[in-house]
């Protein structure tokens, strides 16, 4: 990648007063990806270039080649880009992701809850609350491993959807089976799962904004110099 393009990306970001972290969250990438662009080690794909050009209020030619209207352009930038179509495509992908996460949560977590519930009720009939914690563990485990790759806007959603799905499953199960009192108890317990999830998500966001990422020492030093 042309280092001059990396310098332009750095200059445009600073012109808006954005940190690498803030820019990464706006275009749904990691801070490390932004750092590599600005160091000239990699290049954003076409969709990201369009998003960056729109964010900075410049054309693709200015962003990629540093050329203004009327100047010659390379083959890769000669094709017209429909910005409105790009926005619609991005919104569609976002909706698809949300629907996928929700359906996956309802299906998989519901199935697991049913299996564990049956086991717990047969072995520990008086400690049915044990299986209700099942939706808590996988999302937090995934967040712990992949927190640096999940935009902060997605984290609370990613964690809470399985909780909601598990709660809905629990309520439906008990109300349909005559266990209304247990269902109401489960409903009252929902905030006790929201609070640790929200606290964990807030802690991850705080640590990321403090710069505690998995970047190498050399990358951190370079990023601090550019910031």
Buried (B, 14 or more C-beta within 10 A) or exposed (E): BEEEBBBBBBEBBEEEEBBBBBBBBBBBBBBBBBBBBBBBEBBBEBBBBBBBBBBBEBBBBBBBBBBEEEEEBEEEBEEEBEEEEBEEEBEEEEEEEEEEBBEEBBEBBBEBBEEBBEEBBEEEEEEBBBBBEBBBEBBBEBBEEEBBEBBBEBBBBBBBBBBBBBBBBBBEBBEEEEBEEBBEBBEEEBEEBBEEBBEBBEEBBEEBEEBEBEBEEEBBEBBEEBE
